[in-house]
Each structure stands twice: as C-alpha cells, then as structure tokens.
Amino acid sequence: MSRVINKLGKEELYRSEDDIKSNFSYIDIIKNTDNLPINYSSNQNFIKNNICLYSHDNSFLIGYMLVSTYNKISGHEKLLECFNNIFNPLVIDQATIQKSLTLRTLENHNNYDSLFEKFANTARESDIFDCTKGWRNEKYTIYDNNKTPYIKLERAMVNIFGILTFGVHINGYFFDDKNQLRMWIPRRSAKKPTWPLKLDNVVAGGIGNDDTVDTTLWKELKEEANLNREDIENNIHQVDALSYFYFSKDLDKCDFQDESDVITAELEFIYDLEFPKGIAPYINDDEVHEFKHYGLQELINLLKTDEFKPNCALVVIDFLIRHKFITPDNECKYADIIAATHRKLPFTSI
C-alpha cells in the first residue's frame, strides 16, 4: 500500500515497495470509470455495436445507442412507432460501416421534448429496459451548438440514448488538531437505484430540470447533507471541471449486449468545501446511509478497494492531485491521469 508519512508537520504520500513491484498507478482506479481508448471511434468492435445519434441537421452528435438496444426497440411495435417519429431511418456508411440515426426535422424544436417523453413513457410501459426501473421524473438536457437547450428527456433514458450528462460533486474535508487531513465520505443508501451502499463524495448530484450549476450546488448541499448556505458559503470554492466517458469494460472484448455496456459521458463541476469548525454533514434524506470522515491513509486504502462508486473515486483522486498529495514524484502516470480526467468529449455542452 502507498504510505503516508508526516514530514515537517505535513502529510506526504510515498510509493511503497509493493506499489513499485506491482507498478501500481492511480490510473487503474480511473479506468474503473473510463477505460475507453482515445481512438475508440475507429475501433471495429465499437463500429459494429454502436449507432451514432445526430441532430436534425447532422451538425452535432447527440449520443451513442447500442445496436442491441435498437434491435429491442425494433421488436416492439408501439415503441418502434414512437422511435420512428423521432429519427429518420438507419443509415450505414458504406466506407466505414458506421451506423447512424439523424433526428427528423421539426418545425418547432420544442416538439422533440414531447416526442422523447412519449417514447420514454412507452418504454417504461413496455418494461423491456432495466433502466426504466430507475425512473426519476427528472429531465436531463441536450444542448445544441449554441449551448441552447435542444432536447429534454427523462433521466432514466440515459442508458438508451448514451448522452452527455452534467453534475456537481463536492469534496468535503477539514484538518484536525494535528494538521492532518480528514475527508467526509458518505455511504450511499441501500435504497439507491444505482450503486447502493457504495462510498460517495460528501455531496453529489446531477444537473436536471433546467437547474443551473449554482442552483444544483446549494440544493444538493441541503438535501443530501443538511448544510445551510450561510454556514459554509465562505468555505466552498469551484475548483475544477472533470470530463470523462463512463465505460469501464475492454472495448475489444465487450459484446455490447447489456444496457450497462452503453457508452455515456459526464461533465462534472467540482467544488472543495473545507468544513468550518463545528459544522458537519448530517443525513437529511433517504439517499445516504451514513457519514464518516477518514484520514489520508484510510482514504488511500479505500481507493484501492471496490468500496467507492467509480466516478466518486475519480473525484477524490483529482482532489489529492490538486492538494499535492499525489504528485509526479509518487505517481508514475501522473500526466495520463490528468488527461483521462479532462477528456475532450465529442458532444455539445453547457
């Protein structure tokens, strides 16, 4: 295990002999979230099993749909009818064999929302997709080239359309009387539809229903950790934006037959909150099982297990880099980690 050593009153992280022998790198933890190669779009297995979804004028990419998902839709009469009202017929490029679907041109773009809503409700009624069991009654937004809302669709549809989603993640921490780092880490509720009982960041949430980044920040702080704005406003700072794909499998070996094989992307706005004395997170809803704070060595040990929700481990690693615990001196693939957590994504964004 990596070792934490106190040097001149400051904690520093050192590679252990085991780390050196095993060639351990934190990039291995990052790959539990994003293991998609840079050149994935030219990979033959990707091309064979994925469909590119484009805007009505073919000017920007909306998402990636699995061929297996398309086949499921095609086998359900009512669902296919809804789908065909949204997309033009499937096109296969004869040179690359890449498959694509383009949105039908509508006189009013707002009509896309109602068409996608009808499709989502029909998909839920059909009960052929597992993702509809996690229905949220929350809309996620797809933006056009001008950063204007283009389509709003039910959050549970992400695994069907493989879109870019947005969120807010907050690192909550403090330094104890010995000037040693303590990080607040919640354990997700067993009732969560995704990643139950996994470790998380102190507060995290998706940006939906036309909320802004700032609105989401304060809403989630109150809902998930019972934190009041007036108590922490001077201690919280936006520090980064992390961009990555959510695909942890081997691209060459994946058969893309399961809904979870879909390739999605995320852009997360990252905040650091150094807790003032006397302020702590408390459970305020049914999304959190417990809050605990961990020291640096405990945190490093936990990162090397499967206890964390994968992208939350990625956020913690970013924190440790920015606070100079993980450095080029103790991490052999430092530059690779920076690149992997700040990927250039092919989608339009906020």
Phi, psi and omega per residue, in radians:
M1 nan 2.568 2.993
S2 -1.040 2.501 -3.046
R3 -1.947 2.426 3.046
V4 -1.717 2.203 -3.136
I5 -2.145 2.372 3.084
N6 -1.541 2.026 -3.080
K7 -2.155 1.982 -3.139
L8 0.946 0.764 3.073
G9 1.395 0.090 3.138
K10 -2.221 2.390 3.126
E11 -1.316 2.353 3.076
E12 -2.302 2.627 -3.075
L13 -1.825 2.277 -3.134
Y14 -2.164 2.536 3.058
R15 -1.283 2.273 3.101
S16 -1.426 2.951 3.080
E17 -1.068 -0.642 3.110
D18 -1.101 -0.718 3.106
D19 -1.061 -0.753 -3.109
I20 -1.172 -0.781 -3.124
K21 -1.112 -0.694 -3.093
S22 -1.530 -0.091 -3.086
N23 1.022 0.659 -3.137
F24 -1.069 2.444 3.023
S25 -2.475 2.559 3.081
Y26 -1.163 -0.220 3.058
I27 -1.080 -0.506 3.111
D28 -1.121 -0.578 3.094
I29 -1.297 -0.688 3.080
I30 -1.023 -0.681 -3.083
K31 -1.193 -0.254 3.014
N32 -1.197 -0.301 3.031
T33 -1.794 -0.939 -3.036
D34 -2.220 1.810 3.102
N35 -2.033 0.390 -3.074
L36 -1.507 2.153 -3.128
P37 -1.104 2.737 3.121
I38 -1.020 -0.691 -3.072
N39 -1.658 0.513 -3.040
Y40 -0.994 -0.601 -3.007
S41 -1.186 -0.302 3.092
S42 -1.773 0.038 3.125
N43 -1.246 2.289 -3.047
Q44 -1.134 -0.582 3.113
N45 -1.234 -0.637 3.046
F46 -1.093 -0.855 -3.108
I47 -1.059 -0.701 -3.111
K48 -1.137 -0.639 -2.927
N49 -1.942 0.056 -3.093
N50 -2.284 2.596 3.106
I51 -2.042 2.266 3.080
C52 -1.448 2.279 3.136
L53 -1.830 2.215 -3.048
Y54 -2.112 2.768 3.059
S55 -1.113 2.946 -3.073
H56 -1.039 -0.536 -3.131
D57 -1.758 0.149 3.093
N58 1.129 0.365 -3.048
S59 -1.597 -0.289 3.098
F60 -2.655 2.697 -3.118
L61 -1.458 2.329 3.119
I62 -1.658 -0.750 -3.087
G63 -3.111 -3.035 3.100
Y64 -2.140 2.236 3.073
M65 -1.943 2.379 3.067
L66 -1.199 2.456 3.041
V67 -1.030 -0.650 3.117
S68 -1.103 -0.614 3.076
T69 -1.197 -0.759 3.104
Y70 -1.033 -0.711 3.133
N71 -1.158 -0.642 3.082
K72 -1.095 -0.789 3.130
I73 -1.079 -0.752 -3.103
S74 -1.107 -0.419 -3.124
G75 -1.560 0.053 -3.125
H76 -2.146 1.964 -2.953
E77 -0.993 -0.898 -3.098
K78 -1.156 -0.702 -3.135
L79 -1.167 -0.714 3.119
L80 -1.106 -0.673 3.104
E81 -1.070 -0.775 3.094
C82 -1.092 -0.746 -3.103
F83 -1.121 -0.735 -3.125
N84 -1.224 -0.329 3.031
N85 -1.330 -0.286 -3.123
I86 -1.704 -0.794 -3.002
F87 -1.987 2.585 2.943
N88 -1.231 2.912 3.130
P89 -1.023 2.666 3.133
L90 -1.045 2.398 3.107
V91 -2.083 2.396 3.075
I92 -2.068 2.105 3.101
D93 -1.222 2.125 -3.055
Q94 -1.193 -0.422 -3.127
A95 -1.426 -0.784 -3.054
T96 -1.795 -0.272 -3.061
I97 1.175 0.224 3.086
Q98 -1.283 2.340 3.140
K99 -1.667 2.513 -3.140
S100 -2.563 2.681 3.044
L101 -2.256 2.365 -3.138
T102 -2.037 2.412 3.109
L103 -1.080 2.511 3.019
R104 -1.157 2.581 3.111
T105 -1.387 2.201 3.120
L106 -2.038 2.616 3.120
E107 -1.142 -0.615 -3.130
N108 -2.161 2.057 -3.098
H109 -1.101 -0.423 3.119
N110 -1.076 -0.380 3.131
N111 -1.182 -0.356 3.081
Y112 -1.041 -0.691 -3.110
D113 -1.019 -0.805 -3.104
S114 -1.212 -0.605 3.113
L115 -1.190 -0.737 3.105
F116 -1.191 -0.605 3.116
E117 -1.154 -0.724 3.106
K118 -1.109 -0.732 3.097
F119 -1.071 -0.792 -3.103
A120 -1.076 -0.782 -3.140
N121 -1.132 -0.655 3.112
T122 -1.199 -0.671 3.089
A123 -1.101 -0.684 3.127
R124 -1.151 -0.740 3.136
E125 -1.157 -0.596 -3.107
S126 -1.224 -0.486 3.099
D127 1.033 0.573 3.128
I128 -1.770 -0.113 3.118
F129 -2.045 2.247 3.124
D130 -1.086 -0.572 -3.052
C131 -1.073 -0.458 -3.123
T132 -1.251 -0.233 3.071
K133 -1.248 -0.322 3.090
G134 -1.760 0.682 -3.102
W135 -1.018 2.329 -3.032
R136 -1.972 -0.303 -2.967
N137 0.949 0.706 3.132
E138 -2.363 2.373 -3.083
K139 -1.757 2.338 2.979
Y140 -1.782 2.637 -3.036
T141 -1.955 2.383 2.960
I142 -1.795 2.316 -3.076
Y143 -1.820 2.703 3.088
D144 -1.631 -2.990 -3.088
N145 -1.125 -0.343 3.135
N146 -1.700 0.231 -3.120
K147 1.095 0.463 3.097
T148 -1.719 2.440 3.091
P149 -0.955 2.260 -3.052
Y150 -1.973 -0.782 3.107
I151 -2.478 2.442 3.012
K152 -2.098 2.201 -3.098
L153 -2.419 2.701 -3.141
E154 -0.940 2.346 -3.090
R155 -0.976 -0.598 -3.112
A156 -1.157 -0.215 -3.117
M157 -1.473 -0.029 -3.094
V158 -0.970 -0.743 -3.103
N159 -1.257 -0.246 3.084
I160 -1.534 -0.719 -3.036
F161 -1.819 -0.105 3.024
G162 0.958 0.899 -3.031
I163 -1.645 2.981 2.990
L164 -1.422 2.266 3.077
T165 -2.043 2.860 -3.054
F166 -2.205 2.585 3.138
G167 -2.741 3.042 3.096
V168 -2.156 2.265 3.075
H169 -2.224 2.390 -3.081
I170 -2.144 2.245 2.991
N171 -1.576 2.079 3.106
G172 -1.858 2.244 -3.040
Y173 -2.705 2.943 2.989
F174 -2.737 2.933 3.066
F175 -1.958 2.287 -3.073
D176 -1.378 -3.010 -3.073
D177 -1.120 -0.325 3.108
K178 -1.702 0.216 -3.112
N179 1.071 0.572 3.113
Q180 -1.827 2.437 -3.093
L181 -1.134 2.375 2.954
R182 -2.266 2.213 -3.136
M183 -1.986 2.267 3.083
W184 -1.320 2.173 -3.137
I185 -2.271 2.050 3.054
P186 -1.500 2.727 2.950
R187 -1.836 2.229 -3.090
R188 -1.116 2.620 -3.138
S189 -1.131 2.628 3.062
A190 -1.173 -0.288 -3.122
K191 -1.511 -0.139 -3.115
K192 -1.099 2.386 -3.136
P193 -1.224 -0.378 3.100
T194 -2.212 2.426 3.077
W195 0.874 0.866 3.116
P196 -1.086 2.467 3.068
L197 1.139 0.213 3.028
K198 -1.480 2.734 3.072
L199 -1.312 2.631 -2.981
D200 -2.421 3.117 2.949
N201 -1.434 2.805 -2.969
V202 -0.964 -0.651 3.029
V203 -2.533 2.401 3.087
A204 -2.732 2.533 3.118
G205 -2.910 2.659 3.101
G206 -1.351 2.655 3.109
I207 -1.631 1.938 -3.096
G208 -2.430 3.081 3.049
N209 0.951 0.711 3.090
D210 1.175 0.198 3.095
D211 -1.212 2.643 3.017
T212 -1.527 3.020 3.069
V213 -1.053 -0.795 -3.088
D214 -1.151 -0.735 3.119
T215 -1.080 -0.752 3.126
T216 -1.100 -0.740 -3.138
L217 -0.927 -0.977 -3.038
W218 -1.295 -0.553 3.086
K219 -1.113 -0.822 -3.107
E220 -1.198 -0.639 3.110
L221 -1.041 -0.707 3.141
K222 -1.318 -0.806 -3.055
E223 -1.164 -0.742 -2.996
E224 -1.620 -0.511 -3.023
A225 -2.247 0.082 3.084
N226 0.983 0.704 -3.115
L227 -1.799 2.304 -3.126
N228 -1.633 2.456 -3.074
R229 -0.981 -0.774 -3.066
E230 -1.124 -0.383 -3.113
D231 -1.452 -0.392 -2.979
I232 -2.278 -0.041 -2.984
E233 -0.980 -0.634 -3.117
N234 -1.422 -0.090 -3.053
N235 -1.949 -0.009 -3.094
I236 -1.958 2.375 -3.051
H237 -2.463 2.385 3.010
Q238 -1.324 2.252 -2.963
V239 -2.177 -0.297 -3.046
D240 -2.911 2.943 2.937
A241 -2.378 2.114 -3.087
L242 -1.810 2.340 3.134
S243 -2.237 2.335 -3.063
Y244 -2.870 2.851 2.979
F245 -1.581 2.683 3.028
Y246 -1.855 1.552 3.129
F247 -2.776 1.890 -3.006
S248 -1.842 0.006 -3.060
K249 -1.520 3.039 3.074
D250 -1.441 2.024 -3.042
L251 -1.037 -0.659 -3.107
D252 -1.252 -0.488 -3.039
K253 -1.778 -0.289 -3.075
C254 -1.162 2.343 3.138
D255 -1.619 -0.119 3.045
F256 0.981 0.634 -3.140
Q257 -1.737 -0.207 -3.118
D258 -1.841 2.577 3.114
E259 -0.978 -0.605 -3.111
S260 -1.224 -0.143 3.108
D261 -1.401 -0.090 -3.101
V262 -1.095 2.538 3.108
I263 -1.673 1.983 3.057
T264 -2.051 2.968 3.125
A265 -2.322 2.687 -3.127
E266 -2.378 2.492 2.976
L267 -2.125 1.987 -3.058
E268 -1.965 2.246 3.082
F269 -1.571 2.138 -2.943
I270 -1.853 2.333 3.107
Y271 -2.165 2.581 2.961
D272 -1.913 2.285 3.081
L273 -2.143 1.878 3.031
E274 -1.544 1.928 -3.011
F275 -1.131 2.271 3.017
P276 -1.181 2.739 3.092
K277 -1.050 2.382 3.115
G278 1.536 -0.069 3.132
I279 -1.955 2.326 -3.133
A280 -2.570 2.702 3.077
P281 -1.309 2.532 3.092
Y282 -2.328 2.591 3.115
I283 -1.105 2.279 -3.090
N284 -2.259 -0.137 3.100
D285 -2.598 -2.949 -3.071
D286 -1.664 0.317 -3.109
E287 -1.615 -0.271 -3.079
V288 -2.084 2.315 3.082
H289 -1.455 -0.758 3.134
E290 -2.860 2.746 2.977
F291 -1.962 2.325 3.017
K292 -2.428 2.685 3.030
H293 -1.964 2.517 -3.031
Y294 -2.180 2.562 3.026
G295 -1.363 3.009 -3.055
L296 -1.061 -0.793 -3.136
Q297 -1.116 -0.731 3.097
E298 -1.077 -0.705 -3.120
L299 -1.102 -0.804 3.121
I300 -1.072 -0.751 3.140
N301 -1.095 -0.695 3.141
L302 -1.181 -0.643 3.135
L303 -1.055 -0.511 -3.095
K304 -1.504 0.066 3.038
T305 -1.855 -3.026 3.064
D306 -1.792 0.448 -3.097
E307 -1.262 -0.546 -3.063
F308 -1.463 2.514 2.813
K309 -1.020 2.256 -2.915
P310 -0.927 -0.819 -3.087
N311 -1.281 -0.338 3.066
C312 -1.298 -0.590 3.017
A313 -1.102 -0.690 3.097
L314 -1.037 -0.741 3.138
V315 -1.138 -0.685 3.107
V316 -1.133 -0.721 3.114
I317 -1.078 -0.724 3.076
D318 -1.040 -0.714 3.076
F319 -1.043 -0.821 -3.100
L320 -1.148 -0.514 3.060
I321 -1.257 -0.852 -3.082
R322 -1.129 -0.530 3.134
H323 -1.632 0.222 2.981
K324 1.103 0.521 2.958
F325 -1.496 -0.756 2.988
I326 -1.672 2.130 -3.047
T327 -2.324 2.969 3.058
P328 -1.067 -0.355 -3.128
D329 -1.356 -0.506 -3.104
N330 -2.012 0.085 3.117
E331 -2.292 2.004 -3.012
C332 -1.273 -0.297 -3.141
K333 -2.172 0.760 -3.078
Y334 -0.977 -0.879 -3.100
A335 -1.121 -0.619 3.120
D336 -1.124 -0.645 3.125
I337 -1.162 -0.776 3.122
I338 -1.020 -0.781 -3.132
A339 -1.160 -0.704 -3.065
A340 -1.232 -0.447 -3.126
T341 -1.706 0.014 3.098
H342 -2.373 0.978 -3.069
R343 -1.325 2.564 2.981
K344 -1.412 2.015 -3.060
L345 -1.678 2.632 -3.052
P346 -1.490 0.157 -3.044
F347 -1.844 2.748 3.003
T348 -1.272 2.665 -2.966
S349 -2.376 3.107 3.084
I350 -1.054 nan nan
